[in-house]
């Protein structure tokens, strides 16, 4: 039995709000990118420069599986470091679908 339950009709943004709070959800920016030639689709939600916390929340799903990518996490933090106060971090949710071939 799962410890956390959300409604099937909830959007990802709704679920982020339920799990991480309205303060995160208010500052989310949606992003998406797709390239059919490369068989690549990205959808995500990232916080803007108004939101920062002491610990990075980086949720990365590849083909619907939660994974960790240190290189991608470091790249995201490098971009945000120019905009956020020192020693603070964003909230990042990314879902990437890649053709298995």
N, C-alpha and C positions, 0 to 999 in steps of 0.2 A: 504494500500500500504506500502510495506516495505521500510525502510529508506536506507537499504543496499542491493545491488544486486550483485551477483556473477554469473559467467557463470556455467552452469550445467556440463561443461567439466573440470572445475577447480578441482584440487586436494585439499585436506585439507591444505597442505603446501602452495599452491597457494593462497588460501583464507586467511590464516594467514598472508602471505606476503602483500596481498592487504589491510587487515584491520589493521595490527599492524606494518607493515614496513619491508623493506628488511633486516634491521639490526637484527631483530628477526629471520627471515627466514634463514639467513646465519648461525646462531648458533644452529639450530634445529637438534636434534637427534631423529630418529624414534624408536619407540618401539612397540612390539606386543607380545601377549601371548594368548594361547588358550588351554582350557581343555574341551574336549567334554564330558568327564565323569561328570564333574561338571556343564556343560552347561554354560561356561564362556568364553568370548572373550574380549580382551583388545587391543586397538590400540591407539597410542598416539604420540605426539611430545613434546619434552622437550628441553629447552635450555641447552647448556653445561656450564661449569664453566667460559667460556670467556664472558658470557652475564649476566648482572645483572642490575636491576633497583630498584628504591625506593619503588615501589608498586608491590605486587604479582599479576600476571595474572594467575589465576587458572580456567580453563574452564573444567568442568566435565559434560559429558553427560552419562546418564544411560538409555539404551534402547531408544536412540535418543531424550531424553528429557534433557534439561539443568537443573542441580540440584546443590545444595550446600551441601557439606559434610565437616563440620568443622574438624572432626577427620582425614579424609584423607588429607585435606589441611595442617593440623598441622604436620602430618607424613611426607609429602613431604618437608615441610619447614625444619623440623628437619634434614632430610638427606642433603639438600642443605646447611644448616648452616655450615657444616664442610668444604665446598668448596668455598663459596662466601664471599666477604667482609661483615663485620658486618653491619646490617641494610639494606641489599640489598636482592633482591628476584629474582627467576627465572620466566620464562614463561612456563606454563604447560597446555597442551591440552590432555585430556584423554576421550576416548569413550569406555564405558564398555557395553557389551551386556550380559544380564543374562536371562536365561530361566525363564518365569514368574511363574513356579511351584515352 
